[in-house]
Amino acid sequence: MTDGDREELAAAGRQILKARYENYPHNLDELYSEGNFPNNLRTAHEKNDRILENLYTGKTFANDAARRDMLMKLYSVRVARENEEAA
């Protein structure tokens, strides 16, 4: 990950925080509940997702199932590596 990647990701994170602030006084449960996800917060999360997906895979995922599958694969690799190191 380059310094530019880190800054882009940090900026996306700040946009999420800004969108949460803009929707005050709603709490996190209200903001993230089904059917109540404000557009500015959804847009900020989608941008963050695109950045992360491109960092991990060089592409964006078609849907949540593809994203979940990749995350589980990455998690499995990490757990296996940690188990080998512990042995």
Summary of the structure (lengths in Angstrom):
residues: 87
radius of gyration: 16.0
end to end distance: 29.0
largest distance: 49.5
contacts: 194
relative contact order: 0.10
helix: 76%
strand: 0%
